[in-house]
């Protein structure tokens, strides 16, 4: 890698406030806000809107849409395409 052209890569805490969940990872993202982590060190913190702790797909609260029923209702109402 060329020196001096890449952003700094270091530890960052990502925090999902909706789920009260945070994790420490490495990233090029940075922030002016900091938080003291469990190991006693201070790291930059980035607040995120949604994470695997609050996303409906990962938490098992996702709704399954009945797309087959919608298609059948549309076909009943407007007829099948190319039925002429």
N, C-alpha and C positions, 0 to 999 in steps of 0.2 A: 504494500500500500504506500502511496505517496504521503509524505508527512505534511501536515499543515492544511490539508484541504477537507478533512473529514470533521464532523462535529464531535464534541466530547461525548464519550460513552461511559456512563457510570451508574451507580445505584440510584434508584428513584422509587418512591412509594406512590402507588396508585390507590386512591381511596374512593370507594363507592359509598357516599353518604346515605343513600336510600336504604341500603342493606346493612349499614354499619360494618363494612368489610374493607380491609386494606391488605395489600400484599406488596412485598419488596421485590423488585426485579431490576434489571439493568436496561437502560434506554438512552437514546440521544435527546429525549424530551427533557426540558428543565422548567423550573418554576422559581419564583421569588419566595413563595411560602415554604416553610419547613416544618417538620414534625420530628419529635424524638421517638425513635423506634424501640422495639423490645430489647435490643442489644445495647441500648444506652447511647447510640450514635444518632446524630441529627442528619436527616436526609431531606432533599426537596420533595414536596408532595404535590401530586396532580389529582384534582377532584374530577371524577368521571361521572357521567349521567347514568350509565348502566354497566353492569359487569355480569359475570356468570352467576354471581350470588343473587342478583335481582332480575335477570332476564327470564321472562316466562318460559322460554324453550328449555332452559337449563334447570329451572325450579320445578318443572312438571305442571305448571298451571296454564300452559298454552291451550288455547281452544282449537279444536279441529273443525275446519269449515267443511260443510257438506257441499262440495263443488259438483258432485254428480247430480244432486237434487236440483241445484240451481240451473244446470245445463238442461235437464229434463223439463223444468218449468219454462225455461226460455223457448225450448223447441215446441212445447205444447202451445205456448202463447203466439209465437211467430212462425211456426212451421220449420221443418228441416231445410237446410240450405241445399239447393239443387233438387228439390223434390218435384219440380215442374216437369 
